[in-house]
Amino acid sequence: MFVMLKGIVKQKYTWTKKFFTDKYKDVFNKAYKFTRAKTAKAFGYYPYYLDIRETEGTNVLIANKKAIMLGSNNYLGLTHHPEVIEAGVQALKKYGSGLTGSRLLNGNFYLHDQLEERLASFVGKEKALVFSTGFAVNLGVISTITDEKDAIFSDEMNHASIVDGARFSKAPVHVFGHNDMNQLEDKLISTPKEYGRFIVSDGIFSMEGDIVKLPELSAIARKYGARILIDDAHSLGVLGPNGEGTAAHFNLTDKVDMIMGTFSKSLAGIGGFIAGEEPVIDYLKHHTRTIIFTAGLPPANTAAVLKALEIIIREPERRAQLWDNANYMKKELSLLGFDIGNSSTPVIPVIIGEEMKTFSVWRDLLDAGVYTNPVITPAVPPDRSLLRTSYMATHTREQLNFCLEQFAKVGKKQRVIRPN
């Protein structure tokens, strides 16, 4: 089948070669040779870009089949909260669908300023700056705040936006082993003293669900004069006494220099922010390309995020229910014999190992009505392919028990359960 598909692709695009000679390389060649996705589709194991027709938060409709969603980052279940929806609807009606310009020129809106004030207060920093996507925060901030006279220190399991932000910077990048504080310290020691030092780490690591060792990291940072940025994309609304994130969780807000967060998880929208000292935020506001050269966040989205933040503060019981669900699933999946790694959060990996086996387990679970996310290299190390599951405050115990029943059946069928 793979050979047949490769032949079809090759035949279909052979005509393009008449525009090129052996003397010149065609930049499209890599695209013409890429048949992996088509092969997976042909065999029914293509797990990406699924055609979701309806969603109720914890339930989704894919084509004509319902499934329980265990692959969302909607941790507090706010995407369908009536107040969040109403806030967005009213802003859409009042202010229109978009701002059609960058915040620097004509796309700054009073709702942006209001959201920044509330976010800064929420995470315990002087100022915040709102971006149109979370990816743009890390991409822009890291590449703007560092230069060739600085050095970046990045956990090997950091999100792609951190990796790309470091790539766009002119600073040398030192990658340390996952949560390996000894290796981080060794790299700081070997860095010349004339370099500024900037440590960047996820708060909750998005694939395996463990938490950065912030107490050790912050102590090392102070010892070697390094600044810290913590990416709280998956921590905001989840960790901390009131959902403020990783720094608050460890009571180290004053030891973390910059806190990054996104709106596409607990805050039920899209966008992101960076928070820190006023002079630093002001500098970023006037130098960061990913805010200067992109349109401002639409009013409807901004209003919805403002309402979601209000609900997070007002309804702590949501976070309590989220943790109750997560702890229940960690316990039960482990009792079934699944390898769930070192997760200590509502992100729980089911580690399969081999790539094709992971896709096979994913397919069986989806057929049984359970939606998970298959994750393979480079998002995880080779031979550590996994199903990423994540949980919501709005999952019912009935739904979770149904999912556990399907995991047990599929795990036995696929022989991925450890013997008890």
C-alpha positions in Angstrom: 0.0 0.0 0.0 2.8 2.4 0.9 4.6 1.8 -2.4 1.3 2.2 -4.4 0.5 5.6 -2.8 4.1 6.7 -3.3 3.7 5.9 -6.9 0.5 7.8 -7.3 2.0 10.9 -5.7 5.1 10.6 -7.9 3.0 10.2 -11.1 0.6 13.0 -10.3 3.3 15.6 -9.9 5.8 14.4 -12.5 4.7 17.2 -14.9 6.2 19.8 -12.6 9.7 18.5 -13.3 9.6 20.1 -16.8 10.1 23.4 -15.1 13.3 22.2 -13.5 16.6 20.6 -14.6 19.1 18.5 -12.8 21.0 21.7 -12.2 18.4 23.2 -9.9 16.8 21.8 -6.8 13.0 22.0 -6.5 12.0 23.3 -3.0 8.8 21.3 -3.4 10.5 17.9 -3.7 10.2 17.3 0.1 6.5 17.8 -0.2 6.1 15.5 -3.2 8.0 12.8 -1.4 5.9 13.0 1.7 3.4 10.2 1.7 3.4 9.1 5.4 0.1 10.8 6.2 -1.6 9.4 3.1 -0.4 5.9 4.0 -1.8 6.3 7.5 -5.1 7.5 6.2 -5.3 4.5 3.8 -4.8 2.1 6.6 -7.2 4.0 9.0 -4.5 5.0 11.5 -4.3 8.8 10.8 -5.1 10.4 14.1 -4.8 14.1 13.3 -7.1 16.9 12.0 -10.1 14.8 12.9 -13.4 16.2 11.6 -15.1 17.2 14.8 -18.7 18.3 14.0 -20.1 19.1 17.5 -18.7 19.6 21.0 -20.3 19.8 24.4 -17.0 20.1 26.2 -16.8 16.6 27.5 -18.5 15.0 24.5 -17.6 15.4 20.8 -19.2 14.2 17.6 -16.7 13.0 15.0 -18.4 12.4 11.7 -21.5 10.5 13.1 -19.9 9.0 16.1 -19.9 10.3 19.7 -16.9 10.1 21.9 -15.9 11.3 25.4 -13.2 13.9 25.1 -10.0 13.0 27.0 -7.8 15.1 24.8 -8.8 18.6 25.5 -7.0 21.3 27.5 -10.4 22.7 28.7 -9.4 21.9 32.3 -12.1 23.9 34.1 -14.8 23.2 31.5 -15.4 26.9 30.8 -15.7 26.9 27.0 -19.4 26.2 27.3 -20.1 28.2 30.5 -23.2 30.3 29.7 -21.6 33.5 31.1 -18.5 33.1 29.0 -20.5 32.6 25.9 -22.8 35.5 26.7 -19.8 37.8 27.3 -18.4 36.9 23.9 -21.7 37.3 22.1 -22.4 40.7 23.6 -18.9 42.0 22.7 -19.3 40.6 19.2 -22.5 42.5 18.8 -21.2 45.7 20.3 -17.7 45.9 18.9 -17.7 43.7 15.8 -15.7 40.7 14.8 -12.2 42.0 14.8 -9.8 44.9 15.2 -8.0 44.6 11.8 -4.8 46.1 13.0 -1.9 45.7 15.4 -2.1 47.0 18.9 0.8 49.3 18.3 -1.2 51.3 15.7 -5.0 50.9 15.6 -5.8 47.6 17.2 -5.3 48.4 20.9 -8.7 48.1 22.7 -9.7 49.1 26.2 -10.6 45.5 26.9 -7.0 44.5 26.3 -5.8 47.0 28.9 -8.5 45.8 31.3 -7.5 42.1 30.8 -3.8 43.0 31.3 -4.5 44.7 34.6 -6.5 41.8 35.9 -4.0 39.2 34.8 -1.1 41.0 36.4 -3.0 41.2 39.6 -4.0 37.6 39.4 -0.5 36.2 39.0 1.1 38.7 41.3 3.2 40.8 38.9 3.4 44.6 38.2 2.3 44.5 34.5 1.1 42.1 31.8 1.0 42.2 28.1 -1.6 40.4 26.0 -0.8 38.7 22.7 -3.0 37.2 20.0 -1.7 33.6 20.5 0.2 31.8 23.2 2.8 30.6 20.7 3.5 34.3 19.8 4.2 35.1 23.4 7.2 32.7 23.8 8.3 33.2 20.2 8.4 37.0 20.6 9.4 37.4 24.2 12.3 35.0 24.3 13.8 36.3 21.0 13.3 39.9 22.1 14.6 39.9 25.7 17.8 38.0 24.8 20.6 38.7 22.4 24.1 37.5 21.5 25.4 38.7 24.9 23.0 36.4 26.7 22.6 32.7 27.1 19.3 30.7 27.2 18.9 27.6 29.4 16.0 25.4 28.3 14.5 22.1 29.5 14.6 19.5 26.8 10.9 18.9 27.2 9.9 22.5 26.8 7.1 23.4 24.4 7.9 24.1 20.7 7.1 27.8 21.1 10.0 28.0 23.7 12.3 26.1 21.3 11.4 28.4 18.4 11.7 31.5 20.5 15.3 30.4 21.5 16.0 29.7 17.8 15.0 33.2 16.8 17.2 34.7 19.5 20.8 35.5 18.8 21.7 34.0 22.1 23.5 30.6 22.5 21.0 28.0 23.7 21.9 25.4 26.4 19.4 22.5 26.6 19.5 20.6 29.9 18.0 17.2 30.7 14.4 17.1 31.7 14.1 18.6 35.2 17.8 17.8 35.7 18.9 20.5 38.1 22.4 19.2 38.3 22.9 19.5 34.6 21.3 23.0 34.6 23.8 24.1 37.2 26.7 22.6 35.3 25.7 24.5 32.2 25.4 27.7 34.2 28.8 27.2 35.8 30.4 26.7 32.4 28.9 29.8 30.9 31.2 32.9 31.0 30.2 35.5 33.6 29.8 38.3 31.1 26.7 36.5 29.6 23.3 37.3 30.8 21.5 34.1 31.9 17.9 33.3 31.1 16.3 30.1 32.2 13.0 29.0 30.5 10.8 26.1 31.6 7.3 24.8 31.3 5.4 24.9 34.6 3.4 21.7 33.8 5.0 19.8 31.0 2.3 19.3 28.4 3.0 15.8 27.3 3.9 13.9 30.5 2.1 16.0 33.1 4.9 16.5 35.6 5.8 19.8 37.2 9.0 21.8 37.0 11.2 21.5 40.1 10.8 25.2 40.7 12.3 25.4 44.3 15.6 23.9 43.1 15.5 25.8 39.8 14.9 29.2 41.5 17.7 28.5 44.1 20.2 27.7 41.3 19.0 30.8 39.3 19.7 33.1 42.3 23.1 31.5 42.9 24.2 32.2 39.3 22.4 35.5 38.6 19.9 34.1 36.2 16.4 35.3 35.3 13.5 32.9 35.1 10.5 32.6 32.7 7.9 30.0 33.6 5.4 28.9 30.9 2.1 28.4 32.7 0.1 27.5 29.7 -1.1 24.3 31.4 -0.7 25.6 35.0 -3.0 28.6 34.9 -6.3 27.8 36.6 -4.8 24.4 37.6 -1.9 25.0 40.1 -1.7 27.5 43.0 -4.1 28.4 45.8 -6.4 30.2 43.5 -5.2 28.8 40.1 -2.5 31.5 39.7 0.0 29.0 38.4 3.3 27.2 39.2 5.0 30.0 41.1 2.1 30.4 43.4 1.9 26.7 43.8 5.4 26.7 45.3 4.9 30.1 47.0 7.7 31.5 44.8 6.0 34.2 42.9 8.6 36.8 43.9 11.4 34.4 42.7 10.0 34.0 39.2 10.8 37.0 37.0 8.3 36.4 34.1 5.1 34.4 34.0 3.7 33.4 30.7 0.2 32.0 30.2 -2.3 31.2 27.5 -6.0 31.7 27.1 -6.6 28.5 25.1 -6.7 26.1 28.1 -8.4 27.0 31.3 -9.4 30.5 30.1 -11.6 29.1 27.3 -10.4 31.3 24.4 -7.3 31.9 22.4 -4.3 34.2 23.0 -1.7 34.6 25.7 0.2 37.0 27.9 3.5 37.7 29.6 3.7 39.2 33.1 6.6 40.8 35.0 8.2 44.0 36.1 6.8 47.2 34.5 10.0 48.3 32.7 10.5 44.8 31.2 6.9 44.7 30.0 7.1 48.2 28.6 10.3 47.2 26.7 8.6 44.1 25.2 5.5 46.2 24.3 7.7 48.4 22.1 10.1 45.8 20.7 8.4 42.4 20.3 7.7 41.6 16.7 4.9 39.1 17.4 2.8 41.8 19.0 3.8 44.8 16.8 3.2 43.0 13.5 0.0 41.1 14.2 -3.6 42.1 14.7 -5.0 42.6 18.2 -7.1 40.0 19.9 -10.7 40.4 18.8 -13.0 42.0 21.4 -15.3 39.0 21.7 -12.4 36.7 22.6 -11.0 39.2 25.0 -14.4 39.7 26.7 -14.8 35.9 27.0 -11.4 35.5 28.6 -12.2 38.3 31.1 -15.3 36.5 32.1 -13.5 33.1 32.4 -10.9 34.7 34.7 -13.7 36.1 36.8 -15.2 32.6 37.1 -11.9 31.0 38.0 -11.6 33.4 40.9 -15.2 33.1 41.9 -15.7 29.3 41.6 -12.7 27.5 43.3 -14.9 24.4 43.4 -14.2 23.9 39.7 -10.5 23.5 40.4 -11.2 21.1 43.3 -13.4 19.0 41.0 -10.7 19.0 38.4 -8.2 17.6 40.8 -10.7 15.1 42.2 -11.2 13.7 38.6 -7.5 13.7 37.8 -6.5 11.9 41.0 -9.2 9.3 40.4 -8.0 8.6 36.9 -4.4 8.4 37.9 -5.2 5.9 40.6 -7.5 3.8 38.4 -5.3 3.8 35.3 -2.4 2.7 37.4 -4.4 -0.1 39.1 -5.4 -1.3 35.6 -1.7 -1.8 34.9 -1.0 1.2 32.6 2.3 3.1 32.7 1.3 6.7 33.4 4.9 8.0 34.0 5.5 10.7 36.6 2.3 12.7 36.1 1.2 14.7 39.1 -1.4 16.9 37.3 -4.6 16.5 35.2 -2.4 15.7 32.2 -2.0 11.9 32.4 0.1 10.1 29.8 -0.6 6.5 28.9 2.8 5.4 27.8 2.8 2.7 25.1 6.3 2.9 23.7 6.2 1.7 20.1 4.8 4.1 17.6 2.6 1.9 15.5 1.2 0.2 18.7 0.3 3.6 20.0 -1.7 4.4 16.9 -3.4 1.0 17.1 -4.5 1.5 20.8 -5.7 5.0 19.8 -7.8 3.7 17.0 -9.4 1.0 19.2 -10.2 3.5 21.9 -11.8 6.0 19.5 -13.9 3.2 18.0 -15.0 2.4 21.5 -16.0 6.1 22.1 -12.9 7.5 23.9 -11.0 10.4 22.4 -7.3 10.6 23.2 -4.2 12.2 21.6 -1.5 10.0 20.2 1.9 11.6 20.7 5.1 10.4 18.9 8.6 11.7 18.4 9.8 14.5 18.2 7.2 15.6 20.8 8.4 12.8 23.1 11.6 10.7 23.0 11.9 7.7 20.7 10.3 4.6 22.1 8.2 6.6 24.5 5.2 7.2 22.3 2.1 7.7 24.4 -1.6 8.6 24.5 -2.0 12.0 26.1 -5.1 12.2 28.2 -6.3 15.2 30.1 -9.2 15.8 32.3 -11.8 18.5 33.0 -13.8 19.6 36.0 -16.9 18.9 34.1 -16.2 15.2 33.4 -18.8 13.1 35.3 -17.8 10.0 37.3 -20.0 8.0 34.9 -18.0 9.3 31.9 -14.7 8.5 33.6 -15.8 5.0 34.5 -16.9 4.3 30.9 -13.5 5.4 29.7 -11.8 3.2 32.3 -13.8 0.2 31.1 -12.7 0.9 27.5 -9.1 1.3 28.5 -9.2 -2.1 30.3 -10.7 -3.8 27.2 -8.4 -2.2 24.7 -5.3 -2.6 27.0 -5.9 -6.3 27.3 -6.6 -6.7 23.6 -3.4 -4.8 22.6 -1.4 -6.3 25.5 -0.1 -3.0 26.8 -1.2 -3.5 30.4 1.4 -4.4 33.0 0.6 -7.6 34.9 -0.4 -6.9 38.5 
